[in-house]
Amino acid sequence: MAKQSNIVVGLDIGTTKICVIVGEVTENGIDIIGIGTHPSKGLRKGVVVNIDSTVASIQKALEEAELMAGCQITKVFAGIAGGHIKGFNSHGVIAIKDGEVTPQDVRRVIDAAKAVAIPMDREVIHVIPQEFIVDDQDGIMDPIGMSGVRLEAKVHIVTGAVTSAQNIIRSANRAGLDVVDIALQQLASSEATLAPDEKELGVALVDIGGGTTDIAVFHGGSLKHTAVLAVGG
């Protein structure tokens, strides 16, 4: 039986089905040791509309995954989608202290880039760095240790409706699960399906689900655009 500390679990609450995948972290990566699925009842176009039905579907998929993996699942990383998801690009600029970029400078410039006004009913889900610019030298992915006086960051910010995110967490909680974090569905899909070379050359990931179509566009090794269409297959 796998040690609980080595277990990572993903929860995909989709419009047509609930998926639970259990991975065991090893020296060589992650081995899939359990999968559970169940028809989804309680969602419309990626958004929870009936918590009780959603909880029941999660529990069924969870039981199947636990049986296959041979362990009890208590914590999950949950995916989020839906027409309420919005993505946009932003940037921030700071002065570099002591003439050399430090991790603190990187944190400060990302904080500056994400300091944008968003409505009270929305929350930031991801702030993803696209590139850093040091004294007009662009295309830098890791500026730590570089010399300069001015640091700029370009980021992609993903926001979602507060209530939609809360309903996903509440549904998982009522199914007996703690949600470690929420991840944008197409961002998670890109980690599993796209190679670094594809992201560098330019690629669009299109995930056609039962109620939504999730899109992510990469170029130059970074995320440039995200969108969720409230239309599925």
N, C-alpha and C positions, 0 to 999 in steps of 0.2 A: 504494500500500500504506500502511495506517495505521501511524503511529509506535507502537512498543511502549509508550512512556510514556503514550500516550493511550488505551490499551486497558484495559477493565474486563471481567472474565469472571465469570459466575455459574455455579455447578455445583449442580444439584438431583439428589441421589441418592435417587430415589424407589423405592417398593416394586415398581412395574410397569415403570418406565422411568427412564433416566438422561437428563437434559437439560443441555446446555451452551449458554449464550447469550453472545455476544460483543458488547460495546458500545464505540463510539468516542466519547470525550468531546470535545464541540465547544463553541463559544461559546454555542450555543443549547440545550445539554443533552447527551443521549446518543443517538447514532444506532445502531440495531441493524445490525450488518454480518455476523453469522454465527450460525447455529443448528445444533445437532447433537443428535440423539436416538438412543437405542438401547434395546431391551428390557432391563429390569433383571433380572439373575440374581445372587442372593447376598444378597438382603434379605428380611426378613419383618416386616411391620407397621412399616416405616420404620427397622428396625434391621439393621445388617450382621451376617449370620450366616455368610457365606463370603467371605473377603477376595479370594481368587483370582478367583472369578466376578465379584465387584464390580469389581475392577481391569480385567478384560477388557471389561466393559460400558462403563466410563468411557472406556477407550482408544478404543473404537469411536465413541462419541458425540463424543469430542474430535477425532478425525480428520475427522469430517464437518464440525464447526464450523470447524476450521482451514482446510479446503478452501474453504469458503464465504467465510470472512473474509480469506483470503489472508495469514495470519500465523501464527507459531508461538505457542502458548499455554503459558506456564510458571507463571503465578500465577492463582489463582481465589479467589473468595469462595464458601464452601460453605454450603448450607442444612442444617439439622438438624431432625428431627421424631422421632416415636416415642412410645409410651406412657410412656416414662421421663421425659418432659418435665413439669416441674411449675412453676407460677407462683403467686406470693403477693405480697401487698402489705405494705410495711413503712414505717417513718418514723424520722426522726432529728431531734434538736434540738441546736443549739449557740448560744453567745453570740456576738454580732456584735462584732468588734474595731473600735475607732475610730468606732463609730456609723454606719458605712456598709458595705453589703454589697459585698464584692469577689469576684472569681473564685475566690480562695483559700477564702473562706468557703463558696462554693457547693460546691467540691470537698470541704471538710471535712464539711459537713452530709450530702452524698451518701455519703461514707465512713461516717458515723455511722449512716445509714439502712440500709446494706448489712452492717453489723456484726452479723450474725445467725448463729446456730449451724446449720450444715448437716452432714449425715453425710459421713464421709471419702470415701465412694464417689460423691459428687456434686460438681459444680462449678457456679459461677455463670457463666451464658452472657450474660445482659443485666441491667443495672440501669438502668431507664428512669424518669426523673423524671415524676411526674404533675402535681404542683403544689408551689409554695413558699408558706410562710406567714411573714409578717413582722409580729411583734407582734400576732398574732390577725387580721391582714388576710389572708384566704385568696384562692385563685384566681389567684395570681401565677405566671406562666410564666417570667419572666426577672427575678429580683430584684436583679441587679447595679446598683449605684448608688443603691439605695433606702436610706432612713434607718431605723434601728431598733436594738434591743438583743438581739432574739431571732429566730433564723431556724430554721424547721422545713421539712423536706422530706418529701413523700410519694412513694414510689417503688414500681414494680412490678419484682419480681425473678424472673428465669427461671433455673431450674437444670435440669441434665441429668445423666445417668449419665456418670461419667468415662470408662468403657470404651467407651461408645457414641460419644462425641465423639472419642476417640482412634482408634477404628476407622475413622471417616470420614476423619480426617486421614491415617491410615496408608494407606488405600486410595488416596486422591488422591496421596500421596507415591510410592507404588509405580507409579502411572500416569504418573509424571514431572512431577507438579505440586506447587507450593508453595501451601499454604493460608494466605492473608493473614489471614482471619478466618472465624468461623462465625456464622451468623445464623439465628434462629428462622424457620422456613418461613413461618408465617402473618404474621409481622411484615414480612418481605420482600414478601409478597403484598399486604399492606395499603398499602405505599408505592406499588405499581403500580396499584392498583385503587380506592382510596378517596380522595375529595376532602376537603380540610380542613373544608368545611361539614358533610359527613357525620359526620366524627369529632367535630365540635363538638356536633351535635344528638343524636348517639347512634346507633351502628350496630354490628352483629355481622357479622364476616367468618367465613364457614364454607367451608373448602376441603376438599372430599371427594376424597381421593386413592385410590389403589389399595389401600392397606393401613391408612391412618389418616385420621381427620377432624380437621383443625386448626381451632381456634376462637380468635378474638381479638375482644374487646368494647371499644369506644371510647365515651367520653362526655366532654363538656367539653373536647374537643381532646386528650385523653390516653388512654393505654392503661389500662384498668381490670381486665381479666381475660384470661387465656390458658388454654387447655386443649388437650390432644391425646387423642382417643379412639382406642383401638386397633381401630377398625372402619372399613373403607373400602368403596368401591364397585367 
